[in-house]
Amino acid sequence: MWLQPSIEVPVTGPDDPRVGQLLRGQAGGEQPLRAVIAGFPTDVGVRRNGGRPGASSAPDRIRNFLYRMTPPAELAPSFSQLLSQTVDLGNFSVSDDLEADQQELGELLSRYLADETVVIVLGGGHETSFGHFLAYALNSTEVEILNFDAHADVRPLKDGHAHSGSPFRQALEHPSKACRRYTVLGLQPQSNAGTHLEFVREHGDYRWAADLNPQSISREFVGKSRLMVTIDVDVVDQAFAPGVSAPAVGGIEPSVLLASARQAGRSPRVTSIDVVEVNPQVDIADQTSRLAAVLVWQFLAGLAERP
């Protein structure tokens, strides 16, 4: 069910290692896995929600830049050790049956979460996040969700079908009751209906993009309960992230989101993360794909810093 991405891994000498070279080749072996990377290359939900299709090509485009990055100089030993215990599973083999794909993605990821392996998912549209959440529900594991997003994404289903705007309503209303709290950071006032904000407030909290900074965000990573993080790259202003399904005017600056990804990696609360809604088909000079790759790199660097 996993298809290996056709990404060219750079060939460099031992004095200049790259992420693609350092990743462990496959699961198994004596060392336990600390993290896995998985792609969910779908935009069925984006199309259902009236967004711009193209996010299905994002996982491999993100990998294309991630694989070429170097370890941070100040963390080279621990970062390299982390990558030696990290496997890229490849891309989930998607179909046009989004609901079935989400269910199976949850089943496949649940075994890694059960083993306390950190899961990193590359979307796809934001419908990716409901499949991601199902991994917790199937394990009967309670989790809080922290979403960086210009939109609350708590819309009702459309004719009974899931879409990119519904994943967190689905999670909050799931029979398992596994989602204990939902917080969304980076909302745009012109893009969120009052009824949706009321729904979020009933189940957690939200903050506007204009109110965010690294210091205020750091509070979200304090605590003991499990935390699933999801990053919709449209939370970033479209000047810096034009290649998304629904561009945002007045979004946050990349530096704020990059700092948050690093904090997420450091926090023992965070057991999984996804990066979604990158759309290479409408990107400019790969700005957005490169940003998404650095977000994953920052998360990995933070994970390497965990005690």
NORZIWO-V378277 format. One line per field, one symbol per residue. ss: DSSP state (@ for helix, = for strand, . for the rest). psi: psi as a letter, one per 40 degrees, with the letter a starting at -180 (. if undefined). burial: # if it has 16 or more other C-alpha atoms within 10 Angstrom, else .. A space follows every 10 residues. Layout:
BEGIN
ss->???
psi->???
burial->???
END
This chain:
BEGIN
ss->.==....... ........@@ @@.=...... ....====== ...@@@@@.. ....@@@@@@ @@@@@@.... ..@@@@@@@@ @@@@.===== ==.....@@@ @@@@@@@@@@ @@@@...=== ===....@@@ @@@@@@@@.. ..======.. .......=.. =.....@@@@ @@......== =======.@@ @..@@@@@@@ @@@=====@@ @..@@@@@@@ @.....==== ==@@@==... ...=...=.. .=.@@@@@@@ @@@@@@...= ======.=.@ @@....@@@@ @@@@@@@@@@ @@@@@..
psi->ehhhighhhi hiieefiidd deiidiiaid hihdiihhig gifdddddee ahieededdd dddddddeii ihdeeddddd dddefhhhda hhgiaegddd dddddddddd ddddefhhhh hhiiiedddd ddddddddef hiiihhhhie idffiiihfe iiaeeedddd ddehddfdhd ihhhheihde ehiddddddd ddebiiiide eiidddddde ehadiihhhh hheediiedd gdgidgihhe iiiddddddd ddddddhedh eiiihiehgd deihffdddd dddddddddd ddddei.
burial->....#..... ......#### ####...... ..######## #########. ########## ########## #......### ########## ##.#...##. ########## .##...#### ########## #########. ########## #######... .######### ##...#.### #########. .....##.## ...######. .##...#..# #....##### ########.# ########.# ####..#### ########## ########## ###..#.### ########## #####..
END
